[in-house]
Every structure is written in C-alpha cells, then in structure tokens.
Amino acid sequence: MVQHVEQNLQLMTKRAVKAENNATKLKQENALLQVQLKNYKTENEALRSGQSASLAIMKQNADIALQNLLTVITNSRSSIKQLVSGAESLQLVADLLKSIDRISEMPEDGQ
C-alpha cells in the first residue's frame, strides 16, 4: 500500500512538474503576444497618422487645383470678352469696307 501511495505521489509530482512547465510556456507565450499586440497597436497608430497626413495632403492638392481652375476660368472669361470685342471690331471694319465698295460703285453722273 505504501508502495502504491509512493507511485501515486511520483505520478502526481510528474503531473505537477508537467503542469508547471506548461504554465511557464503559456506565460512566455502570453508575454510574447502582449509584445506583439503592443507593436501592432503602434503600427496601427502610425498607419492612421499617415492616412490622416495623406488626406490632408489630398485636401491641400484639391484646394490648389480649385484655385488654379478658378484662375483659368477668370482668364478664359477675359480672353473670351477680348475675342468678342475683336470680332465686333472686325464686323465694323467689314461693314465699313462694304460701304466703301458702295461709294466706289456710285455712277459718275451723280456728282
């Protein structure tokens, strides 16, 4: 009976050692996972920060493009006004040239 108890004690001791080893491994794995989690959180924050910076740059570029577009529109309107004014001037010259042709075509007995 004593021998049986001793065997049970040895078996329980082996189980306890094995359980302690497993607990130690799990603690090490847990510590490693905690470090990885911290690294992932840091990386995530860096990516979010980079994303915010990218969005800010995109907004700034859109604002610059908008200002350039408004400048082009303003210049285009000015150019169109000058073109219309030039076309009106050319029409006036054309009308004057037609009048000159009429004057030169007048019969001489009208003098």
Biopython code that builds the backbone (N, CA, C, O; Angstrom):
import numpy as np
from Bio.PDB.StructureBuilder import StructureBuilder

atoms = [
    (1, "MET", "N", (0.823, -1.188, 0.000)),
    (1, "MET", "CA", (0.000, 0.000, 0.000)),
    (1, "MET", "C", (0.865, 1.250, 0.000)),
    (1, "MET", "O", (0.577, 2.233, -0.682)),
    (2, "VAL", "N", (1.947, 1.181, 0.795)),
    (2, "VAL", "CA", (2.871, 2.310, 0.853)),
    (2, "VAL", "C", (3.487, 2.504, -0.520)),
    (2, "VAL", "O", (3.672, 3.628, -0.984)),
    (3, "GLN", "N", (3.798, 1.395, -1.154)),
    (3, "GLN", "CA", (4.383, 1.480, -2.489)),
    (3, "GLN", "C", (3.381, 2.108, -3.467)),
    (3, "GLN", "O", (3.766, 2.899, -4.327)),
    (4, "HIS", "N", (2.150, 1.770, -3.339)),
    (4, "HIS", "CA", (1.102, 2.328, -4.198)),
    (4, "HIS", "C", (0.963, 3.817, -3.974)),
    (4, "HIS", "O", (0.803, 4.584, -4.923)),
    (5, "VAL", "N", (1.026, 4.227, -2.715)),
    (5, "VAL", "CA", (0.944, 5.657, -2.383)),
    (5, "VAL", "C", (2.155, 6.382, -2.951)),
    (5, "VAL", "O", (2.032, 7.484, -3.486)),
    (6, "GLU", "N", (3.330, 5.761, -2.834)),
    (6, "GLU", "CA", (4.542, 6.376, -3.378)),
    (6, "GLU", "C", (4.446, 6.528, -4.892)),
    (6, "GLU", "O", (4.863, 7.548, -5.440)),
    (7, "GLN", "N", (3.905, 5.530, -5.565)),
    (7, "GLN", "CA", (3.732, 5.612, -7.013)),
    (7, "GLN", "C", (2.765, 6.745, -7.373)),
    (7, "GLN", "O", (2.998, 7.498, -8.318)),
    (8, "ASN", "N", (1.701, 6.850, -6.623)),
    (8, "ASN", "CA", (0.732, 7.932, -6.861)),
    (8, "ASN", "C", (1.388, 9.298, -6.634)),
    (8, "ASN", "O", (1.154, 10.248, -7.381)),
    (9, "LEU", "N", (2.223, 9.373, -5.575)),
    (9, "LEU", "CA", (2.922, 10.637, -5.308)),
    (9, "LEU", "C", (3.876, 10.967, -6.453)),
    (9, "LEU", "O", (3.957, 12.118, -6.882)),
    (10, "GLN", "N", (4.586, 9.980, -6.939)),
    (10, "GLN", "CA", (5.502, 10.210, -8.051)),
    (10, "GLN", "C", (4.723, 10.632, -9.305)),
    (10, "GLN", "O", (5.133, 11.547, -10.018)),
    (11, "LEU", "N", (3.623, 9.974, -9.557)),
    (11, "LEU", "CA", (2.786, 10.313, -10.705)),
    (11, "LEU", "C", (2.235, 11.723, -10.560)),
    (11, "LEU", "O", (2.221, 12.486, -11.526)),
    (12, "MET", "N", (1.780, 12.074, -9.366)),
    (12, "MET", "CA", (1.249, 13.416, -9.126)),
    (12, "MET", "C", (2.363, 14.452, -9.238)),
    (12, "MET", "O", (2.133, 15.562, -9.716)),
    (13, "THR", "N", (3.579, 14.091, -8.794)),
    (13, "THR", "CA", (4.718, 15.009, -8.901)),
    (13, "THR", "C", (5.039, 15.250, -10.371)),
    (13, "THR", "O", (5.290, 16.386, -10.774)),
    (14, "LYS", "N", (5.031, 14.187, -11.176)),
    (14, "LYS", "CA", (5.279, 14.331, -12.603)),
    (14, "LYS", "C", (4.217, 15.221, -13.248)),
    (14, "LYS", "O", (4.528, 16.095, -14.057)),
    (15, "ARG", "N", (2.976, 14.986, -12.879)),
    (15, "ARG", "CA", (1.892, 15.807, -13.411)),
    (15, "ARG", "C", (2.066, 17.260, -13.002)),
    (15, "ARG", "O", (1.848, 18.165, -13.808)),
    (16, "ALA", "N", (2.458, 17.491, -11.751)),
    (16, "ALA", "CA", (2.649, 18.855, -11.256)),
    (16, "ALA", "C", (3.792, 19.541, -12.003)),
    (16, "ALA", "O", (3.685, 20.710, -12.373)),
    (17, "VAL", "N", (4.889, 18.808, -12.222)),
    (17, "VAL", "CA", (6.032, 19.372, -12.964)),
    (17, "VAL", "C", (5.607, 19.691, -14.392)),
    (17, "VAL", "O", (5.931, 20.752, -14.926)),
    (18, "LYS", "N", (4.877, 18.761, -15.005)),
    (18, "LYS", "CA", (4.399, 18.981, -16.365)),
    (18, "LYS", "C", (3.465, 20.193, -16.419)),
    (18, "LYS", "O", (3.560, 21.006, -17.339)),
    (19, "ALA", "N", (2.585, 20.314, -15.463)),
    (19, "ALA", "CA", (1.664, 21.447, -15.407)),
    (19, "ALA", "C", (2.424, 22.754, -15.208)),
    (19, "ALA", "O", (2.084, 23.770, -15.815)),
    (20, "GLU", "N", (3.445, 22.731, -14.366)),
    (20, "GLU", "CA", (4.265, 23.933, -14.149)),
    (20, "GLU", "C", (5.003, 24.323, -15.425)),
    (20, "GLU", "O", (5.107, 25.501, -15.767)),
    (21, "ASN", "N", (5.517, 23.299, -16.126)),
    (21, "ASN", "CA", (6.189, 23.574, -17.400)),
    (21, "ASN", "C", (5.221, 24.187, -18.411)),
    (21, "ASN", "O", (5.558, 25.145, -19.106)),
    (22, "ASN", "N", (4.018, 23.623, -18.483)),
    (22, "ASN", "CA", (3.001, 24.166, -19.382)),
    (22, "ASN", "C", (2.636, 25.595, -18.986)),
    (22, "ASN", "O", (2.481, 26.461, -19.847)),
    (23, "ALA", "N", (2.501, 25.839, -17.695)),
    (23, "ALA", "CA", (2.168, 27.181, -17.210)),
    (23, "ALA", "C", (3.275, 28.164, -17.575)),
    (23, "ALA", "O", (2.997, 29.290, -17.987)),
    (24, "THR", "N", (4.518, 27.745, -17.426)),
    (24, "THR", "CA", (5.652, 28.606, -17.783)),
    (24, "THR", "C", (5.645, 28.910, -19.278)),
    (24, "THR", "O", (5.835, 30.057, -19.682)),
    (25, "LYS", "N", (5.423, 27.874, -20.108)),
    (25, "LYS", "CA", (5.356, 28.086, -21.556)),
    (25, "LYS", "C", (4.214, 29.050, -21.916)),
    (25, "LYS", "O", (4.383, 29.940, -22.749)),
    (26, "LEU", "N", (3.060, 28.861, -21.281)),
    (26, "LEU", "CA", (1.915, 29.729, -21.561)),
    (26, "LEU", "C", (2.191, 31.178, -21.131)),
    (26, "LEU", "O", (1.777, 32.122, -21.804)),
    (27, "LYS", "N", (2.894, 31.339, -20.004)),
    (27, "LYS", "CA", (3.254, 32.692, -19.558)),
    (27, "LYS", "C", (4.200, 33.343, -20.556)),
    (27, "LYS", "O", (4.061, 34.525, -20.868)),
    (28, "GLN", "N", (5.178, 32.559, -21.066)),
    (28, "GLN", "CA", (6.105, 33.101, -22.059)),
    (28, "GLN", "C", (5.360, 33.474, -23.346)),
    (28, "GLN", "O", (5.594, 34.535, -23.926)),
    (29, "GLU", "N", (4.465, 32.591, -23.778)),
    (29, "GLU", "CA", (3.684, 32.856, -24.982)),
    (29, "GLU", "C", (2.795, 34.088, -24.790)),
    (29, "GLU", "O", (2.647, 34.912, -25.692)),
    (30, "ASN", "N", (2.215, 34.192, -23.608)),
    (30, "ASN", "CA", (1.381, 35.351, -23.292)),
    (30, "ASN", "C", (2.203, 36.647, -23.347)),
    (30, "ASN", "O", (1.750, 37.651, -23.897)),
    (31, "ALA", "N", (3.406, 36.619, -22.777)),
    (31, "ALA", "CA", (4.275, 37.800, -22.801)),
    (31, "ALA", "C", (4.632, 38.168, -24.236)),
    (31, "ALA", "O", (4.635, 39.345, -24.596)),
    (32, "LEU", "N", (4.938, 37.150, -25.068)),
    (32, "LEU", "CA", (5.257, 37.401, -26.477)),
    (32, "LEU", "C", (4.055, 38.013, -27.199)),
    (32, "LEU", "O", (4.208, 38.958, -27.973)),
    (33, "LEU", "N", (2.873, 37.480, -26.948)),
    (33, "LEU", "CA", (1.664, 38.012, -27.582)),
    (33, "LEU", "C", (1.377, 39.447, -27.125)),
    (33, "LEU", "O", (0.909, 40.270, -27.911)),
    (34, "GLN", "N", (1.656, 39.736, -25.872)),
    (34, "GLN", "CA", (1.473, 41.105, -25.377)),
    (34, "GLN", "C", (2.402, 42.080, -26.110)),
    (34, "GLN", "O", (1.997, 43.183, -26.477)),
    (35, "VAL", "N", (3.653, 41.653, -26.314)),
    (35, "VAL", "CA", (4.614, 42.492, -27.049)),
    (35, "VAL", "C", (4.142, 42.681, -28.486)),
    (35, "VAL", "O", (4.197, 43.791, -29.015)),
    (36, "GLN", "N", (3.681, 41.607, -29.121)),
    (36, "GLN", "CA", (3.183, 41.712, -30.489)),
    (36, "GLN", "C", (1.976, 42.640, -30.556)),
    (36, "GLN", "O", (1.865, 43.453, -31.474)),
    (37, "LEU", "N", (1.079, 42.521, -29.591)),
    (37, "LEU", "CA", (-0.102, 43.377, -29.550)),
    (37, "LEU", "C", (0.307, 44.841, -29.448)),
    (37, "LEU", "O", (-0.246, 45.698, -30.136)),
    (38, "LYS", "N", (1.268, 45.118, -28.592)),
    (38, "LYS", "CA", (1.754, 46.491, -28.433)),
    (38, "LYS", "C", (2.350, 46.994, -29.745)),
    (38, "LYS", "O", (2.101, 48.130, -30.146)),
    (39, "ASN", "N", (3.140, 46.146, -30.416)),
    (39, "ASN", "CA", (3.734, 46.525, -31.700)),
    (39, "ASN", "C", (2.656, 46.786, -32.757)),
    (39, "ASN", "O", (2.756, 47.742, -33.526)),
    (40, "TYR", "N", (1.633, 45.939, -32.792)),
    (40, "TYR", "CA", (0.553, 46.124, -33.756)),
    (40, "TYR", "C", (-0.219, 47.412, -33.484)),
    (40, "TYR", "O", (-0.599, 48.122, -34.415)),
    (41, "LYS", "N", (-0.448, 47.709, -32.207)),
    (41, "LYS", "CA", (-1.136, 48.956, -31.870)),
    (41, "LYS", "C", (-0.315, 50.166, -32.315)),
    (41, "LYS", "O", (-0.858, 51.132, -32.852)),
    (42, "THR", "N", (0.998, 50.101, -32.087)),
    (42, "THR", "CA", (1.881, 51.196, -32.502)),
    (42, "THR", "C", (1.859, 51.351, -34.021)),
    (42, "THR", "O", (1.778, 52.463, -34.543)),
    (43, "GLU", "N", (1.934, 50.225, -34.716)),
    (43, "GLU", "CA", (1.902, 50.260, -36.182)),
    (43, "GLU", "C", (0.567, 50.804, -36.682)),
    (43, "GLU", "O", (0.525, 51.586, -37.631)),
    (44, "ASN", "N", (-0.514, 50.390, -36.044)),
    (44, "ASN", "CA", (-1.850, 50.851, -36.417)),
    (44, "ASN", "C", (-1.964, 52.363, -36.245)),
    (44, "ASN", "O", (-2.503, 53.052, -37.110)),
    (45, "GLU", "N", (-1.458, 52.871, -35.134)),
    (45, "GLU", "CA", (-1.487, 54.316, -34.898)),
    (45, "GLU", "C", (-0.657, 55.048, -35.945)),
    (45, "GLU", "O", (-1.047, 56.115, -36.419)),
    (46, "ALA", "N", (0.486, 54.472, -36.306)),
    (46, "ALA", "CA", (1.345, 55.096, -37.324)),
    (46, "ALA", "C", (0.630, 55.125, -38.674)),
    (46, "ALA", "O", (0.698, 56.120, -39.395)),
    (47, "LEU", "N", (-0.052, 54.035, -39.011)),
    (47, "LEU", "CA", (-0.793, 53.991, -40.275)),
    (47, "LEU", "C", (-1.934, 55.001, -40.275)),
    (47, "LEU", "O", (-2.168, 55.684, -41.272)),
    (48, "ARG", "N", (-2.634, 55.093, -39.163)),
    (48, "ARG", "CA", (-3.720, 56.082, -39.079)),
    (48, "ARG", "C", (-3.180, 57.492, -39.199)),
    (48, "ARG", "O", (-3.777, 58.343, -39.859)),
    (49, "SER", "N", (-2.067, 57.731, -38.567)),
    (49, "SER", "CA", (-1.443, 59.050, -38.643)),
    (49, "SER", "C", (-1.034, 59.349, -40.078)),
    (49, "SER", "O", (-1.250, 60.454, -40.576)),
    (50, "GLY", "N", (-0.444, 58.361, -40.738)),
    (50, "GLY", "CA", (-0.060, 58.524, -42.144)),
    (50, "GLY", "C", (-1.260, 58.744, -43.030)),
    (50, "GLY", "O", (-1.204, 59.528, -43.978)),
    (51, "GLN", "N", (-2.353, 58.054, -42.727)),
    (51, "GLN", "CA", (-3.578, 58.206, -43.501)),
    (51, "GLN", "C", (-4.132, 59.612, -43.323)),
    (51, "GLN", "O", (-4.595, 60.226, -44.284)),
    (52, "SER", "N", (-4.087, 60.117, -42.108)),
    (52, "SER", "CA", (-4.564, 61.479, -41.860)),
    (52, "SER", "C", (-3.705, 62.484, -42.612)),
    (52, "SER", "O", (-4.212, 63.453, -43.176)),
    (53, "ALA", "N", (-2.399, 62.241, -42.614)),
    (53, "ALA", "CA", (-1.493, 63.138, -43.339)),
    (53, "ALA", "C", (-1.788, 63.072, -44.833)),
    (53, "ALA", "O", (-1.790, 64.098, -45.514)),
    (54, "SER", "N", (-2.035, 61.867, -45.344)),
    (54, "SER", "CA", (-2.349, 61.716, -46.771)),
    (54, "SER", "C", (-3.638, 62.446, -47.119)),
    (54, "SER", "O", (-3.725, 63.104, -48.156)),
    (55, "LEU", "N", (-4.632, 62.329, -46.259)),
    (55, "LEU", "CA", (-5.889, 63.024, -46.507)),
    (55, "LEU", "C", (-5.694, 64.530, -46.483)),
    (55, "LEU", "O", (-6.292, 65.248, -47.284)),
    (56, "ALA", "N", (-4.858, 65.011, -45.569)),
    (56, "ALA", "CA", (-4.591, 66.445, -45.501)),
    (56, "ALA", "C", (-3.890, 66.916, -46.771)),
    (56, "ALA", "O", (-4.204, 67.982, -47.300)),
    (57, "ILE", "N", (-2.943, 66.123, -47.255)),
    (57, "ILE", "CA", (-2.235, 66.477, -48.495)),
    (57, "ILE", "C", (-3.195, 66.459, -49.677)),
    (57, "ILE", "O", (-3.149, 67.343, -50.532)),
    (58, "MET", "N", (-4.068, 65.451, -49.725)),
    (58, "MET", "CA", (-5.048, 65.386, -50.811)),
    (58, "MET", "C", (-5.969, 66.600, -50.785)),
    (58, "MET", "O", (-6.290, 67.158, -51.834)),
    (59, "LYS", "N", (-6.395, 67.011, -49.593)),
    (59, "LYS", "CA", (-7.267, 68.181, -49.471)),
    (59, "LYS", "C", (-6.522, 69.426, -49.926)),
    (59, "LYS", "O", (-7.083, 70.269, -50.626)),
    (60, "GLN", "N", (-5.261, 69.541, -49.529)),
    (60, "GLN", "CA", (-4.461, 70.698, -49.929)),
    (60, "GLN", "C", (-4.295, 70.713, -51.454)),
    (60, "GLN", "O", (-4.406, 71.770, -52.075)),
    (61, "ASN", "N", (-4.031, 69.560, -52.054)),
    (61, "ASN", "CA", (-3.890, 69.485, -53.506)),
    (61, "ASN", "C", (-5.205, 69.839, -54.207)),
    (61, "ASN", "O", (-5.199, 70.511, -55.238)),
    (62, "ALA", "N", (-6.320, 69.390, -53.652)),
    (62, "ALA", "CA", (-7.626, 69.722, -54.233)),
    (62, "ALA", "C", (-7.874, 71.221, -54.151)),
    (62, "ALA", "O", (-8.395, 71.818, -55.093)),
    (63, "ASP", "N", (-7.503, 71.833, -53.028)),
    (63, "ASP", "CA", (-7.676, 73.285, -52.892)),
    (63, "ASP", "C", (-6.827, 74.042, -53.905)),
    (63, "ASP", "O", (-7.278, 75.024, -54.495)),
    (64, "ILE", "N", (-5.593, 73.579, -54.104)),
    (64, "ILE", "CA", (-4.702, 74.222, -55.086)),
    (64, "ILE", "C", (-5.285, 74.059, -56.491)),
    (64, "ILE", "O", (-5.293, 75.006, -57.277)),
    (65, "ALA", "N", (-5.770, 72.857, -56.803)),
    (65, "ALA", "CA", (-6.366, 72.617, -58.112)),
    (65, "ALA", "C", (-7.589, 73.510, -58.319)),
    (65, "ALA", "O", (-7.794, 74.042, -59.410)),
    (66, "LEU", "N", (-8.394, 73.672, -57.278)),
    (66, "LEU", "CA", (-9.566, 74.537, -57.361)),
    (66, "LEU", "C", (-9.163, 75.978, -57.634)),
    (66, "LEU", "O", (-9.766, 76.643, -58.477)),
    (67, "GLN", "N", (-8.150, 76.464, -56.929)),
    (67, "GLN", "CA", (-7.683, 77.836, -57.150)),
    (67, "GLN", "C", (-7.167, 78.001, -58.580)),
    (67, "GLN", "O", (-7.448, 79.006, -59.233)),
    (68, "ASN", "N", (-6.416, 77.016, -59.062)),
    (68, "ASN", "CA", (-5.918, 77.073, -60.437)),
    (68, "ASN", "C", (-7.063, 77.077, -61.439)),
    (68, "ASN", "O", (-7.027, 77.810, -62.427)),
    (69, "LEU", "N", (-8.070, 76.267, -61.186)),
    (69, "LEU", "CA", (-9.228, 76.205, -62.068)),
    (69, "LEU", "C", (-9.970, 77.537, -62.086)),
    (69, "LEU", "O", (-10.377, 78.013, -63.146)),
    (70, "LEU", "N", (-10.143, 78.130, -60.920)),
    (70, "LEU", "CA", (-10.819, 79.427, -60.864)),
    (70, "LEU", "C", (-10.017, 80.494, -61.605)),
    (70, "LEU", "O", (-10.595, 81.361, -62.261)),
    (71, "THR", "N", (-8.686, 80.434, -61.502)),
    (71, "THR", "CA", (-7.832, 81.375, -62.233)),
    (71, "THR", "C", (-7.989, 81.185, -63.735)),
    (71, "THR", "O", (-8.093, 82.159, -64.480)),
    (72, "VAL", "N", (-8.006, 79.935, -64.178)),
    (72, "VAL", "CA", (-8.178, 79.649, -65.605)),
    (72, "VAL", "C", (-9.540, 80.147, -66.080)),
    (72, "VAL", "O", (-9.647, 80.712, -67.168)),
    (73, "ILE", "N", (-10.570, 79.944, -65.282)),
    (73, "ILE", "CA", (-11.915, 80.406, -65.654)),
    (73, "ILE", "C", (-11.927, 81.928, -65.801)),
    (73, "ILE", "O", (-12.468, 82.463, -66.769)),
    (74, "THR", "N", (-11.328, 82.613, -64.833)),
    (74, "THR", "CA", (-11.285, 84.074, -64.892)),
    (74, "THR", "C", (-10.540, 84.545, -66.136)),
    (74, "THR", "O", (-11.010, 85.429, -66.853)),
    (75, "ASN", "N", (-9.375, 83.949, -66.389)),
    (75, "ASN", "CA", (-8.589, 84.319, -67.574)),
    (75, "ASN", "C", (-9.342, 83.982, -68.859)),
    (75, "ASN", "O", (-9.283, 84.739, -69.828)),
    (76, "SER", "N", (-10.043, 82.859, -68.871)),
    (76, "SER", "CA", (-10.808, 82.468, -70.056)),
    (76, "SER", "C", (-11.916, 83.470, -70.327)),
    (76, "SER", "O", (-12.146, 83.848, -71.476)),
    (77, "ARG", "N", (-12.593, 83.897, -69.292)),
    (77, "ARG", "CA", (-13.663, 84.883, -69.480)),
    (77, "ARG", "C", (-13.103, 86.169, -70.070)),
    (77, "ARG", "O", (-13.696, 86.765, -70.968)),
    (78, "SER", "N", (-11.953, 86.588, -69.553)),
    (78, "SER", "CA", (-11.315, 87.792, -70.065)),
    (78, "SER", "C", (-10.936, 87.614, -71.533)),
    (78, "SER", "O", (-11.155, 88.508, -72.350)),
    (79, "SER", "N", (-10.373, 86.467, -71.859)),
    (79, "SER", "CA", (-9.980, 86.192, -73.246)),
    (79, "SER", "C", (-11.200, 86.139, -74.159)),
    (79, "SER", "O", (-11.160, 86.639, -75.284)),
    (80, "ILE", "N", (-12.270, 85.540, -73.681)),
    (80, "ILE", "CA", (-13.499, 85.459, -74.484)),
    (80, "ILE", "C", (-14.063, 86.853, -74.719)),
    (80, "ILE", "O", (-14.508, 87.165, -75.824)),
    (81, "LYS", "N", (-14.048, 87.696, -73.684)),
    (81, "LYS", "CA", (-14.536, 89.070, -73.849)),
    (81, "LYS", "C", (-13.691, 89.810, -74.880)),
    (81, "LYS", "O", (-14.223, 90.544, -75.713)),
    (82, "GLN", "N", (-12.361, 89.614, -74.824)),
    (82, "GLN", "CA", (-11.484, 90.261, -75.801)),
    (82, "GLN", "C", (-11.762, 89.720, -77.199)),
    (82, "GLN", "O", (-11.758, 90.479, -78.168)),
    (83, "LEU", "N", (-12.000, 88.428, -77.313)),
    (83, "LEU", "CA", (-12.285, 87.819, -78.603)),
    (83, "LEU", "C", (-13.592, 88.361, -79.177)),
    (83, "LEU", "O", (-13.660, 88.675, -80.365)),
    (84, "VAL", "N", (-14.618, 88.472, -78.356)),
    (84, "VAL", "CA", (-15.905, 89.012, -78.811)),
    (84, "VAL", "C", (-15.738, 90.464, -79.227)),
    (84, "VAL", "O", (-16.267, 90.892, -80.252)),
    (85, "SER", "N", (-14.998, 91.214, -78.424)),
    (85, "SER", "CA", (-14.754, 92.621, -78.761)),
    (85, "SER", "C", (-14.004, 92.720, -80.084)),
    (85, "SER", "O", (-14.328, 93.565, -80.919)),
    (86, "GLY", "N", (-13.009, 91.868, -80.278)),
    (86, "GLY", "CA", (-12.262, 91.855, -81.541)),
    (86, "GLY", "C", (-13.153, 91.476, -82.708)),
    (86, "GLY", "O", (-13.042, 92.054, -83.789)),
    (87, "ALA", "N", (-14.036, 90.509, -82.501)),
    (87, "ALA", "CA", (-14.958, 90.090, -83.561)),
    (87, "ALA", "C", (-15.904, 91.235, -83.916)),
    (87, "ALA", "O", (-16.209, 91.447, -85.089)),
    (88, "GLU", "N", (-16.369, 91.973, -82.907)),
    (88, "GLU", "CA", (-17.246, 93.123, -83.175)),
    (88, "GLU", "C", (-16.502, 94.202, -83.959)),
    (88, "GLU", "O", (-17.056, 94.832, -84.860)),
    (89, "SER", "N", (-15.223, 94.401, -83.593)),
    (89, "SER", "CA", (-14.406, 95.380, -84.324)),
    (89, "SER", "C", (-14.215, 94.944, -85.769)),
    (89, "SER", "O", (-14.296, 95.764, -86.684)),
    (90, "LEU", "N", (-13.965, 93.666, -85.976)),
    (90, "LEU", "CA", (-13.804, 93.147, -87.336)),
    (90, "LEU", "C", (-15.100, 93.284, -88.130)),
    (90, "LEU", "O", (-15.077, 93.572, -89.327)),
    (91, "GLN", "N", (-16.218, 93.078, -87.462)),
    (91, "GLN", "CA", (-17.511, 93.241, -88.135)),
    (91, "GLN", "C", (-17.709, 94.695, -88.548)),
    (91, "GLN", "O", (-18.223, 94.968, -89.633)),
    (92, "LEU", "N", (-17.303, 95.631, -87.687)),
    (92, "LEU", "CA", (-17.398, 97.052, -88.014)),
    (92, "LEU", "C", (-16.512, 97.386, -89.208)),
    (92, "LEU", "O", (-16.932, 98.119, -90.103)),
    (93, "VAL", "N", (-15.286, 96.853, -89.232)),
    (93, "VAL", "CA", (-14.382, 97.077, -90.363)),
    (93, "VAL", "C", (-14.991, 96.497, -91.639)),
    (93, "VAL", "O", (-14.933, 97.120, -92.700)),
    (94, "ALA", "N", (-15.577, 95.293, -91.531)),
    (94, "ALA", "CA", (-16.198, 94.667, -92.697)),
    (94, "ALA", "C", (-17.349, 95.532, -93.206)),
    (94, "ALA", "O", (-17.504, 95.709, -94.414)),
    (95, "ASP", "N", (-18.153, 96.069, -92.293)),
    (95, "ASP", "CA", (-19.259, 96.948, -92.695)),
    (95, "ASP", "C", (-18.738, 98.211, -93.367)),
    (95, "ASP", "O", (-19.316, 98.681, -94.347)),
    (96, "LEU", "N", (-17.640, 98.762, -92.835)),
    (96, "LEU", "CA", (-17.050, 99.959, -93.442)),
    (96, "LEU", "C", (-16.530, 99.656, -94.845)),
    (96, "LEU", "O", (-16.691, 100.457, -95.765)),
    (97, "LEU", "N", (-15.903, 98.488, -94.997)),
    (97, "LEU", "CA", (-15.403, 98.109, -96.314)),
    (97, "LEU", "C", (-16.543, 97.933, -97.306)),
    (97, "LEU", "O", (-16.397, 98.278, -98.479)),
    (98, "LYS", "N", (-17.666, 97.406, -96.859)),
    (98, "LYS", "CA", (-18.835, 97.292, -97.732)),
    (98, "LYS", "C", (-19.313, 98.675, -98.149)),
    (98, "LYS", "O", (-19.683, 98.886, -99.304)),
    (99, "SER", "N", (-19.307, 99.611, -97.215)),
    (99, "SER", "CA", (-19.732, 100.979, -97.523)),
    (99, "SER", "C", (-18.808, 101.602, -98.546)),
    (99, "SER", "O", (-19.269, 102.309, -99.442)),
    (100, "ILE", "N", (-17.516, 101.357, -98.434)),
    (100, "ILE", "CA", (-16.552, 101.915, -99.385)),
    (100, "ILE", "C", (-16.827, 101.353, -100.777)),
    (100, "ILE", "O", (-16.755, 102.078, -101.769)),
    (101, "ASP", "N", (-17.141, 100.063, -100.849)),
    (101, "ASP", "CA", (-17.475, 99.459, -102.145)),
    (101, "ASP", "C", (-18.704, 100.141, -102.736)),
    (101, "ASP", "O", (-18.734, 100.362, -103.946)),
    (102, "ARG", "N", (-19.692, 100.477, -101.966)),
    (102, "ARG", "CA", (-20.899, 101.132, -102.454)),
    (102, "ARG", "C", (-20.580, 102.530, -102.973)),
    (102, "ARG", "O", (-21.085, 102.976, -104.003)),
    (103, "ILE", "N", (-19.710, 103.206, -102.203)),
    (103, "ILE", "CA", (-19.341, 104.557, -102.614)),
    (103, "ILE", "C", (-18.597, 104.509, -103.943)),
    (103, "ILE", "O", (-18.848, 105.341, -104.815)),
    (104, "SER", "N", (-17.699, 103.564, -104.113)),
    (104, "SER", "CA", (-16.917, 103.494, -105.346)),
    (104, "SER", "C", (-17.750, 103.014, -106.516)),
    (104, "SER", "O", (-17.377, 103.241, -107.667)),
    (105, "GLU", "N", (-18.874, 102.353, -106.251)),
    (105, "GLU", "CA", (-19.743, 101.874, -107.314)),
    (105, "GLU", "C", (-20.765, 102.906, -107.747)),
    (105, "GLU", "O", (-21.507, 102.645, -108.694)),
    (106, "MET", "N", (-20.844, 104.032, -107.124)),
    (106, "MET", "CA", (-21.799, 105.070, -107.489)),
    (106, "MET", "C", (-21.533, 105.555, -108.907)),
    (106, "MET", "O", (-20.382, 105.717, -109.310)),
    (107, "PRO", "N", (-22.583, 105.781, -109.645)),
    (107, "PRO", "CA", (-22.385, 106.305, -111.009)),
    (107, "PRO", "C", (-21.799, 107.719, -110.963)),
    (107, "PRO", "O", (-22.047, 108.480, -110.028)),
    (108, "GLU", "N", (-21.032, 108.046, -111.974)),
    (108, "GLU", "CA", (-20.345, 109.326, -112.018)),
    (108, "GLU", "C", (-21.305, 110.466, -112.285)),
    (108, "GLU", "O", (-20.997, 111.601, -111.922)),
    (109, "ASP", "N", (-22.408, 110.236, -112.878)),
    (109, "ASP", "CA", (-23.324, 111.337, -113.171)),
    (109, "ASP", "C", (-24.040, 111.805, -111.922)),
    (109, "ASP", "O", (-24.791, 112.779, -111.977)),
    (110, "GLY", "N", (-23.835, 111.157, -110.827)),
    (110, "GLY", "CA", (-24.418, 111.619, -109.576)),
    (110, "GLY", "C", (-23.573, 112.683, -108.922)),
    (110, "GLY", "O", (-23.955, 113.192, -107.868)),
    (111, "GLN", "N", (-22.437, 113.045, -109.498)),
    (111, "GLN", "CA", (-21.572, 114.047, -108.898)),
    (111, "GLN", "C", (-22.016, 115.433, -109.173)),
    (111, "GLN", "O", (-21.378, 116.386, -108.727)),
]
sb = StructureBuilder()
sb.init_structure("model")
sb.init_model(0)
sb.init_chain("A")
sb.init_seg("    ")
for serial, (resi, resn, name, xyz) in enumerate(atoms, 1):
    if name == "N":
        sb.init_residue(resn, " ", resi, " ")
    sb.init_atom(name, np.array(xyz, "f"), 0.0, 1.0, " ", f" {name:<3s}", serial, name[0])
structure = sb.get_structure()
